[in-house]
């Protein structure tokens, strides 16, 4: 694709690196930005710079945050004895949108997947174990997608928590096998959390 402006070409190249955006779509977006008032494009660029330079990951749960500790972890009205374990930040957003959960979270940053070179050491599992050992946690809810990788991760964490008094449970199978949490509707996801089952029961049924 030839451009009469090297700057336009560079912008198209960078935009096309985003997921799901090809060169043609990137070109349309870049040309759209050129037609907008300059201050609007500057605000977008400023927002993206602040996104990369000022957004933090919570020291406690690894959720995104504007401060070292996220708003959820800092909220004293949340149930601090309950931790919901999720794969990534989008799952926190999905569960929060249900309005059915008032505990805390722990974002793993992925799932154990040897095929993809992701082992327990690449995830935040150890800091979860540390939270259980140091805080007054009563229950861990596994809310990973019901895939082989998700089940493997759940089981690994379950084994790591053996010997601790914490109770482990998993969301009920209102979420279809293989489905990702972020795509589940709010009612189904909310009910899956409310009707969670002991993790040991899920092992017997698998």
BASEGU-986412 format. One record per residue: residue in one letter; x, y, z of N, C-alpha, C, O in turn. Coordinates in steps of 0.02 Angstrom, whole numbers, padded with zeros to 5 digits, always signed. Atoms other than C-alpha are relative to their C-alpha. Layout:
<kevexs>
aXYZXYZXYZXYZ
...
</kevexs>
This chain:
<kevexs>
x+00043-00059+00000+00000+00000+00000+00045+00062+00000+00084+00073+00046
x-00042-00060+00007+00080+00164-00059-00036+00060+00028-00096+00069+00019
x+00027-00061-00029+00056+00328+00032+00039+00059-00026+00100+00055-00037
x-00035-00061+00021+00095+00503-00024+00033+00035+00058+00071+00082+00049
x-00030-00028-00061+00144+00542+00156+00030-00057+00041-00004-00105+00058
x-00033+00050-00042+00271+00442+00255-00031-00001+00070-00034-00053+00102
x+00030-00005-00067+00189+00504+00416-00066-00038+00003-00081-00072+00052
x+00063+00038+00003+00021+00433+00363+00016-00074-00002-00017-00114+00031
x-00019+00071+00004+00106+00269+00318+00022-00027+00067+00005-00083+00085
x-00022+00022-00066+00189+00260+00488-00059-00009+00048-00062-00057+00086
x+00059+00005-00043+00023+00294+00575-00041-00062-00017-00066-00096+00028
x+00038+00059+00021-00064+00159+00473+00035-00063+00024+00002-00110+00047
x-00037+00059-00022+00074+00035+00514-00011-00013+00075-00021-00070+00095
x+00008+00008-00072+00056+00067+00701-00072-00020+00018-00082-00064+00060
x+00070+00017-00015-00135+00062+00703-00016-00071-00021-00055-00106+00012
x+00014+00068+00025-00135-00100+00602+00029-00054+00045+00013-00113+00036
x-00027+00048-00048-00037-00183+00743-00052-00018+00053-00043-00067+00089
x+00052+00015-00050-00194-00177+00851-00038-00063-00020-00045-00077-00080
x+00035+00063+00016-00293-00341+00864-00061+00011-00044-00102+00056-00031
x+00060-00003+00041-00420-00367+00727-00002+00057-00050-00053+00067-00083
x+00000-00057+00045-00368-00215+00626+00052-00012-00055+00112-00017-00042
x-00045+00008+00056-00296-00238+00453+00021+00067-00028+00003+00119-00001
x-00026-00062+00030-00211-00110+00341-00056+00046-00025-00052+00107-00015
x+00054-00041+00028-00371-00051+00257-00040+00035+00055-00056+00094+00051
x+00036-00031-00056-00462-00024+00421+00043+00052+00034+00019+00105+00054
x-00046-00049-00031-00309+00062+00492+00003+00064-00041+00004+00118-00013
x-00002-00059+00043-00304+00178+00342-00063+00042+00009-00059+00103+00013
x+00063-00037-00011-00488+00224+00366+00002+00039+00066-00019+00096+00069
x-00004-00032-00065-00456+00263+00550+00048+00059-00001+00033+00112+00027
x-00049-00055+00004-00302+00368+00513-00028+00059-00040-00021+00116-00018
x+00029-00054+00040-00391+00468+00377-00057+00034+00038-00067+00094+00031
x+00053-00029-00041-00538+00492+00496+00030+00048+00051+00004+00103+00061
x-00033-00043-00049-00420+00563+00628+00025+00064-00032+00023+00118-00001
x-00024-00059+00035-00347+00682+00499-00056+00051-00013-00043+00111-00016
x+00057-00044+00013-00521+00752+00466-00028+00032+00063-00064+00082+00060
x+00026-00026-00063-00558+00782+00650+00038+00063+00022+00094+00075-00001
x-00036-00058-00027-00516+00943+00743+00065-00023+00033+00067-00076+00065
x-00065+00020-00025-00334+00940+00795+00000-00014+00075+00033-00060+00098
x+00001+00009-00072-00373+00956+00981-00030-00068+00020-00011-00097+00071
x+00029+00066-00014-00478+00796+00974+00052-00055-00009+00057-00100+00033
x-00053+00049+00011-00334+00696+00901+00054+00005+00053+00082-00045+00075
x-00050-00010-00052-00214+00773+01028-00024-00031+00066+00015-00061+00102
x+00027+00030-00061-00331+00719+01170+00006-00076-00002+00021-00108+00048
x-00007+00073+00008-00331+00541+01101+00073-00021+00012+00086-00069+00048
x-00070+00016-00008-00141+00540+01090+00021+00007+00073+00059-00034+00099
x-00017-00011-00071-00127+00611+01267-00028-00056+00044+00005-00078+00091
x+00030+00054-00039-00247+00479+01334+00040-00065-00007+00048-00102+00041
x-00039+00061+00012-00143+00340+01255+00067+00003+00036+00091-00047+00062
x-00064-00007-00035+00019+00410+01326-00010-00011+00075+00029-00045+00107
x+00014+00009-00072-00058+00420+01500-00017-00073+00016+00000-00098+00069
x+00017+00070-00009-00125+00243+01477+00064-00041+00012+00065-00085+00055
x-00061+00039-00005+00052+00177+01455+00047+00022+00056+00087-00017+00080
x-00048-00026-00049+00141+00289+01580-00028+00006+00070+00011+00009+00118
x+00029-00014-00065+00018+00310+01723-00045-00055+00028-00058-00056+00089
x+00042+00055-00025-00092+00155+01733+00044-00051+00035+00095-00073+00007
x-00038+00049-00039-00030+00035+01867-00037-00067+00002-00094-00073-00020
x+00031+00063-00017-00064-00145+01913-00001-00005+00076+00051+00004+00108
x+00008+00002-00072-00131-00166+02089+00051-00045+00034+00062-00102+00012
x-00051+00039-00036+00003-00224+02211-00029-00063+00032+00007-00111+00045
x+00031+00055-00035-00123-00341+02292-00031-00052-00047-00016-00111-00042
x+00038+00047+00041-00235-00417+02158+00020-00001-00074-00002-00044-00111
x-00025-00005+00068-00148-00365+01995-00052+00024-00050-00043+00015-00111
x+00049-00033+00044-00302-00277+01926+00030+00067-00022+00076+00092+00010
x-00024-00066+00020-00275-00115+01830-00024+00053+00050-00077+00046+00081
x+00015-00050-00051-00273+00040+01939+00037+00065-00016+00089+00064-00049
x-00034-00065+00007-00230+00225+01940+00046+00012+00059+00082+00063+00061
x-00041-00007-00061-00143+00200+02108+00032-00069+00014+00013-00118-00017
x-00031+00065-00016-00032+00064+02184-00050-00052+00023-00037-00112+00016
x+00053+00047-00022-00191-00013+02257-00065+00018-00035-00085+00076-00035
x+00060-00014+00038-00349-00030+02154-00059+00018+00045-00057+00007+00105
x+00059-00023-00038-00518+00040+02207-00036-00058+00034-00064-00050+00088
x+00035+00058-00029-00589-00134+02238+00035-00023+00063+00003-00035+00114
x-00038+00022-00059-00450-00186+02357-00003+00052+00056+00000+00035+00115
x+00001-00053-00049-00460-00017+02443-00069+00011+00031-00075+00045+00082
x+00069-00009-00023-00649-00027+02468-00012-00042+00063-00012-00103+00060
x+00009+00035-00064-00679-00071+02652-00068-00034+00005-00079-00073+00051
x+00066+00031-00001-00858-00122+02611-00001-00068-00036-00051-00103-00034
x-00003+00065+00033-00800-00272+02509+00013-00054+00051+00043-00042+00104
x-00011+00058-00043-00798-00445+02587+00072-00023-00008+00090-00053-00059
x-00072+00013+00005-00612-00467+02622+00018-00073+00013+00076-00092+00006
x-00012+00072-00011-00631-00652+02665-00012-00041-00063-00003-00102-00063
x+00020+00034+00062-00683-00694+02487+00042+00026-00058+00044+00086-00071
x-00041-00019+00058-00566-00694+02336-00022-00040-00061-00025-00102-00059
x+00018+00032+00064-00622-00731+02158+00061+00001-00045+00088+00054-00060
x-00060+00008+00042-00480-00796+02049-00021+00000-00073-00061-00041-00095
x+00018-00007+00071-00491-00742+01866+00064-00001-00043+00119+00007-00018
x-00057+00004+00046-00381-00756+01713+00028+00069-00014+00088+00080-00007
x-00026-00066+00016-00370-00573+01663-00048+00055+00020-00102+00042+00047
x+00035-00059-00023-00434-00398+01691-00071+00003-00029-00117+00027+00005
x+00067-00002+00031-00581-00417+01570-00050-00041+00039-00109-00026+00040
x+00045+00041-00040-00652-00552+01683-00023+00038+00062-00081+00030+00083
x+00021-00043-00056-00652-00431+01831-00056+00046-00022-00106+00053+00013
x+00051-00045+00026-00751-00309+01725-00066-00036-00011-00120-00010+00004
x+00060+00039+00014-00873-00445+01672-00038-00017+00064-00099-00011+00067
x+00032+00020-00063-00906-00504+01851-00027+00062+00036-00082+00059+00065
x+00024-00062-00033-00920-00326+01919-00065+00025-00032-00108+00052+00003
x+00060-00024+00035-01052-00287+01787-00063-00038+00022-00118-00013+00011
x+00058+00038-00023-01165-00422+01863-00030+00030+00063-00090+00022+00076
x+00024-00027-00064-01178-00330+02030-00015-00053+00052-00045-00038+00104
x+00016+00055-00044-01188-00501+02114+00057-00020+00047+00049-00063+00090
x-00059+00021-00038-01014-00510+02190+00029+00059+00037+00040+00113+00009
x-00025-00054-00042-00946-00406+02334+00065-00018+00035+00084+00015+00083
x-00065+00018-00029-00782-00493+02374+00057+00033-00037+00047+00082-00072
x-00060-00025+00033-00605-00462+02312+00017-00045-00059-00016-00095-00071
x-00021+00037+00059-00514-00526+02158+00074-00017+00004+00112+00011+00044
x-00071+00012+00012-00349-00602+02106+00007-00016-00074-00021-00066-00098
x-00009+00009+00072-00296-00585+01924+00065-00039-00013+00119-00016+00004
x-00057+00044+00011-00181-00726+01869+00045+00023-00057+00105+00012-00057
x-00039-00021+00058-00128-00649+01705+00005-00053-00054+00048-00049-00098
x+00001+00053+00049-00168-00806+01605-00018-00066+00031-00041-00069+00088
x+00012+00068-00024-00188-00994+01621+00061-00043-00015+00099-00029-00061
x-00056+00046+00013-00063-01135+01633-00012-00034-00068-00063-00066-00079
x+00006+00028+00068-00031-01191+01454+00069-00018-00025+00102+00023-00057
x-00067+00020+00023+00128-01290+01419+00011+00008-00074+00066+00023-00096
x-00006-00007+00073+00091-01284+01232+00019+00071-00019+00053+00082-00069
x-00016-00071+00013+00105-01094+01241+00059+00024+00042+00076+00083+00041
x-00058-00018-00041+00254-01098+01359-00018+00038+00063+00023+00074+00091
x+00022-00035-00061+00152-01033+01506-00005-00050+00057-00048-00094+00058
x+00001+00042-00059+00190-01119+01670-00022+00039+00061-00036+00099+00055
x+00021-00034-00061+00143-01078+01850+00042+00062+00017+00017+00110+00045
x-00044-00056-00016+00294-00963+01865-00015+00063-00039+00005+00117-00018
x+00018-00058+00040+00225-00848+01729-00063+00033+00026-00081+00087+00003
x+00063-00027-00027+00065-00820+01828+00010+00025+00071+00064+00015+00100
x-00006-00030-00067+00030-00733+01994-00025-00048+00054-00055-00026+00103
x+00025+00051-00046-00009-00896+02084+00032+00007+00069-00001+00000+00120
x-00035-00003-00064+00124-00874+02218-00025+00057+00044-00030+00050+00104
x+00026-00056-00039+00057-00704+02270-00070-00015+00026-00090+00012+00078
x+00066+00021-00025-00117-00782+02285+00009-00043+00062-00025-00033+00112
x-00014+00043-00058-00048-00916+02402+00022+00043+00059+00003+00029+00116
x-00024-00044-00053+00038-00779+02500-00058+00039+00032-00060+00049+00093
x+00059-00035-00026-00127-00683+02517-00039-00046+00047-00063-00024+00100
x+00037+00048-00041-00211-00839+02585+00035-00011+00067+00003-00016+00119
x-00040+00013-00060-00070-00867+02710+00002+00061+00047+00005+00053+00108
x-00010-00060-00041-00060-00686+02769-00065+00036+00018-00069+00069+00069
x+00063-00035-00013-00239-00621+02759-00053-00049+00027-00043-00109+00027
x+00054+00041-00028-00401-00683+02837-00048-00021-00055-00105+00000-00057
x+00040+00023+00057-00464-00768+02679-00038-00063+00020-00008-00111+00045
x+00042+00058-00018-00608-00889+02705-00015-00044-00061-00021-00105-00054
x+00019+00039+00059-00649-00941+02526+00034+00027-00063+00040+00087-00072
x-00027-00015+00067-00567-00945+02354-00050-00026-00051-00068-00084-00051
x+00045+00020+00054-00685-00946+02204+00040-00004-00065+00069+00046-00087
x-00032+00007+00066-00612-01015+02042-00049+00022-00053-00102-00008-00061
x+00045-00026+00053-00688-00915+01898+00038+00003-00066+00033+00052-00103
x-00035+00004+00064-00578-00969+01753-00046-00034-00051-00092-00071-00032
x+00041+00032+00053-00651-01023+01586+00006-00076+00005+00059-00102+00025
x+00002+00073-00008-00701-01206+01582+00031-00034-00060-00002-00070-00097
x-00040+00033+00052-00565-01261+01462+00050-00046+00035+00055-00045+00096
x-00050+00044-00030-00429-01391+01488+00053+00040+00037+00075+00021+00091
x-00050-00042-00032-00306-01251+01527-00027+00031+00064+00008+00036+00114
x+00031-00028-00060-00428-01171+01649-00005-00051+00056+00009-00036+00114
x+00006+00053-00050-00461-01336+01737+00068-00020+00029+00074-00033+00089
x-00068+00016-00024-00274-01373+01747+00024+00053+00050+00054+00036+00101
x-00021-00054-00044-00243-01203+01825-00037-00003+00067-00006+00005+00119
x+00039+00008-00062-00384-01226+01951+00029-00055+00044+00038-00045+00104
x-00025+00057-00039-00316-01395+02003+00069+00015+00030+00082-00004+00087
x-00067-00016-00026-00138-01331+02020-00006+00045+00061+00027+00033+00112
x+00008-00045-00057-00194-01189+02134-00030-00037+00059-00010-00027+00117
x+00032+00040-00052-00305-01309+02231+00052-00041+00039+00050-00045+00100
x-00052+00040-00032-00154-01420+02265+00048+00045+00041+00073+00025+00093
x-00044-00046-00036-00050-01269+02316-00031+00024+00066+00004+00042+00113
x+00036-00024-00060-00183-01222+02445-00016-00057+00049-00044-00045+00102
x+00012+00056-00046-00194-01396+02522+00038+00012+00064+00096+00033+00063
x-00031-00011-00065-00156-01387+02707-00018+00067+00030-00003+00080+00088
x+00025-00064-00027-00231-01213+02725-00075-00009+00016-00108-00052-00014
x+00071+00007-00018-00403-01189+02804-00048+00031-00050-00109+00027-00041
x+00043-00034+00047-00468-01093+02654-00044-00049-00038-00022-00104-00056
x+00048+00040+00039-00622-01162+02565+00008+00018-00073+00016+00077-00089
x-00004-00014+00072-00613-01179+02375-00066-00019-00033-00095-00072-00019
x+00061+00015+00037-00762-01170+02259+00010+00022-00072+00059+00057-00088
x-00005-00019+00070-00793-01149+02073-00069+00022-00024-00120-00002+00001
x+00065-00024+00025-00928-01058+01976-00037-00059-00031-00006-00105-00059
x+00040+00056+00026-01071-01171+01924+00003+00000-00076+00022+00049-00107
x-00006+00009+00072-01081-01235+01747-00056+00033-00040-00076+00008-00092
x+00044-00041+00041-01206-01105+01691+00040+00028-00059+00013+00045-00111
x-00044-00019+00055-01055-01054+01588+00019-00064-00038+00045-00111-00009
x-00011+00060+00039-01038-01178+01446+00074-00018-00002+00117+00025+00003
x-00069+00023+00005-00881-01284+01433+00033+00032-00061+00006+00032-00116
x-00037-00032+00054-00751-01192+01330-00014+00074-00007+00022+00108-00044
x+00017-00071+00006-00833-01021+01352+00047+00043+00041+00071+00022+00093
x-00038-00049-00038-00736-00867+01407-00049+00043+00040-00104+00058+00017
x+00044-00037-00045-00809-00768+01553-00023+00066-00030-00081+00085-00021
x+00017-00067+00023-00804-00601+01465-00058+00001-00050-00089+00053-00060
x+00053+00003+00049-00929-00661+01334-00066-00026+00029-00116-00028-00007
x+00062+00025-00032-01057-00730+01458-00045+00059+00016-00022+00113+00033
x+00046-00054-00018-01214-00628+01486+00000+00009+00075+00017-00037+00113
x-00006-00019-00071-01227-00540+01654-00042-00044+00045-00021-00062+00100
x+00044+00041-00042-01374-00644+01719+00030-00068+00011+00033-00093+00067
x-00030+00067-00005-01291-00811+01680+00062+00001+00044+00071-00042+00087
x-00061-00005-00038-01125-00755+01752-00014+00012+00074+00017-00017+00117
x+00019-00014-00069-01206-00684+01908-00026-00062+00036-00009-00075+00094
x+00028+00061-00030-01302-00845+01940+00055-00052+00010+00053-00090+00059
x-00055+00049-00006-01144-00949+01911+00041+00014+00062+00066-00033+00094
x-00037-00018-00061-01059-00854+02052-00041-00014+00062-00016-00043+00111
x+00044+00011-00058-01207-00859+02170-00009-00074+00016-00013-00093+00074
x+00012+00071-00009-01232-01046+02142+00064-00041-00008+00063-00098-00032
x-00064+00035+00005-01048-01093+02149-00002-00064+00042-00042-00071+00088
x-00002+00065-00033-01004-01269+02206+00070-00012+00029+00118+00017+00004
x-00067+00017-00026-00861-01340+02312+00043-00028-00056+00020-00067-00097
x-00045+00021+00054-00710-01369+02201+00008-00076-00001+00014-00106-00054
x-00007+00073-00003-00696-01550+02262-00055-00034-00039-00044-00087-00069
x+00056+00029+00036-00868-01584+02187+00012+00001-00076-00009-00044-00112
x-00014-00005+00072-00809-01525+02016+00050-00053-00021+00049-00076-00078
x-00049+00053+00015-00666-01650+02024-00034-00067-00007-00016-00108-00049
x+00036+00065+00002-00786-01794+02057-00042-00006-00063-00052-00061-00089
x+00044+00002+00058-00897-01745+01911+00038+00002-00066+00008-00010-00119
x-00038-00006+00062-00755-01722+01786+00030-00067-00021+00063-00072-00072
</kevexs>
